[in-house]
Amino acid sequence: MVGTDVGEPGPLPPNAERLTVTPQLHALLTMIRDKNTQRSDFIFYSDRIIRLLVEEGLNHLPVVEHSVETPTGMSYKGVAFQGRICGVSILRAGEAMEAGLRECCRSVRIGKILIQRDEGTAKPKLFYAKLPEDIADRWVLLLDPMLATGGSAIQAMQVLVDHGVQPSKILFLNMIASPEGLQNIWQAFPDVRVISAWVDACLSDQQYILPGLGDYGDRYYSG
């Protein structure tokens, strides 16, 4: 694997993992990191990574034994998903991941959480939350492409817990994470499973992910 220009992250916290590093994933990430990549290509390659993330997230859901009869008349001992799921996107960048979830899970319900920086306290503040009424009975795939400090993600997780969701039933999916953000989530919610496509080297003094890819929402929605 080719290293980044600013070093590699250390070991991940126990509740975190990243996708298996393959030449395909590395090439996709290279495309979306390139500042010269056009918006249409950025969306196309991002969507491919999102699909990989969602598929990996679904691998963490429980299954039960389930037998079916095949068209040949034979019985096949397989498995079936156990429990219901929903998605929750952290606005606005998280909405870019909703289509990938719907492609994998037909008719899935999706909630939304808006968290913004409070200029008075410099801390993340909840501005809006619309969640399924029965979210406490579901597994939740929390969606946000970038994990920098983890402040917004932690706030969103607290919103879910306040609505009755067990931390162990939250799967946080993100494309690029910082080691600092992963560590902060581990300290705040060690039972939440975090799945990242890639973990970058560090945060800058301005709390930007390095090497990163810039403002994801701006590049996805505005170009």
N, C-alpha and C positions, 0 to 999 in steps of 0.2 A: 504494500500500500504506500502510495506517495504521501508524504507528510505535508502539513501546512507550513506556511512561512513563519508562523508564530508559535510553533511547538504543538505538542499533542497533550490532551487532557490526561489526568491520572486515572486511577481506578474509580468506577462509578459507585454511587451509594447502593445499598442492598436492594432498594425498591426501584431502581432504574435499569434500563437496558437500551441498547440501540440496535437497529437493524443489522443483520449480517452484512459485513462489508464485501461488496461484489464490484467488479468492474462496471456493471450496468448502473448500480446505485451511485458509484463515484462519478460516472459520466453525467448522470442526470443532475447531481448536485453541482457539478462544475458548470453546467449550462445555466442554472438559475443564479449562480453566484456571479457570473460574468456581467459586468456593468453594461456591456454592449448588447446583451441579449434583448431582442425586441419583446414587447409585451405579449404578443400572441404566442411566442415560443416559451416565454416565462410561464404563462398559464398552462400550456400543454405539458411541459416537463414537470411543473409543480404538481399537476393533477396526477401524473404517473406515480410520483413519490407518495402522494397522499393515499392513493389506492394501496400501495404496499404497506403503509402504516396502518390503515384500517384493517387490512387482512391480518396483520400481525396482532393487532389489538383483539380481534375476534378469536384468535387462538387461545387467549387467556380466559375465555368464558367457559363455564362448566358445561359438561355434556353428560348424558346418561345413555346406557345401552338401549338400542332400538333396532329391532329386526324388521325387515321388509321382505316382500316376495317380489322377485325379479320377473321380467317378461318370459323368462325360460321356465318359470314354475319353481325355481329354486329359492330357498330362504337365504337371506344375507344378514349376518349379524353386524350391524353398524352402530352408529351413535346419533343422537339428536341433541340439539342445543337445549339447555335447561335455563329457564328464566327468560324474562323480557329485557330488552335494552332500549336505550334512547340516547340521542346525542345532545350535547349542550355546547354551543359555540360561544367563545368569548369575542364579543364584537370589537372591531369590525373584521379583523383579519381572519378570525376563526370561521367566519361564514364561507371562506374560500374552501374549507374542508368538508362542507356539508354535502356537496354533490358526490364526492368520493364515498362517503358513508351511505348515501342513498343508492349508489350503484351496487354496493355489497349487501345492503339490507333494505329490501323493498318495504315501502310504507312505514319506515322508521319515524318515530316522533322525534322532533328536534326542538329543544329550548334554546333560549338566548340570554346571555348575561352581558351587561355593559358596565365596564369598570374604567374609570378615568382617574387621572392624578388630581388630587385635591391641592390646589395651589397654596392654600393656607398651611396645610400640614406636610405637603410634599409626599403624602402617602396615597396608595390606591383607595378609591372610594366607590362604593356601589351606587350606580345611577339607575339601573333598570334590570329587572329579572323577570322573565316569562318562562315558566317551567311546566312540564306535564303535571297534572294534579296527582297522579299516582307515582311520581318519580321515586318516592321512598321504597317502592317495591321493584325497582328496575336496576339493572346494571347501567352505569352512565359512562359514555365515552365523551370526555371533555376535550374540546378541540381548540387549539391555538397554535399557529405555525412556529412561533418563535418563543423561546424561553430564555429570557435574559436574567434579571434578578429573581424572578419568580413571584414578585409582589402581586401582580394581577391574578396569576394562577392560584396562589394561596388564598386570595380573597374569594375567588370563584369557588374553590373547594369548600371554604367556610360557608358560603351561601348554600351549597348542596347539602352539607352536613346539617345546617340549620333547617333544611326542608326534609330531614329524616333519612338522607342517604348515608349508608355506612361507608366510611373511607375505604374499606377493603373492596367495595363494589364500584370504585371510581377508577377508570383507566384514562390517564392524561396522555393524549397523543400530540406530539409536536415534531416539526421537521428538523429544526436546529436548536440545540440547547447549549447553555454555558455550564461549566462545572459548578460555578457559584449558584446558579439557579437550581440545579439538581440538588445541591447540598441543602439549600434553604427549604426546598420542599420536603426533603428527607427529615429535616429537623421539625417541621411543622406538621406534616402528615406522613409518617413513616409507612402507613398501611396503604397509601395510594400508590398504584403501579404507574410508573412513568415510562413511556415508550417513545424514543426519539429516533429519527432517521439518522442523525449524526450529532456528535457532541464536539463543539468547537473548543479552541484552546483556552479562552479566558474572556473576561469583560474588560473594556477600556476604562479609563478614568471617568469617562462620561456615561458609563454603564451600557455601552454598545457591545454586541457580541463580535468577537474577532476570530477569524477573518470575516464571518458573517456574510450578509448579502444585501444590506441596506434595509429600508423600511418595506417589509413584505406587503402590507396592505396597499401602499402607494404603488408598488410595482405591479401588483396583481390587478388592481382596480383602475389605476390611472395611467400606468405605463411610464 
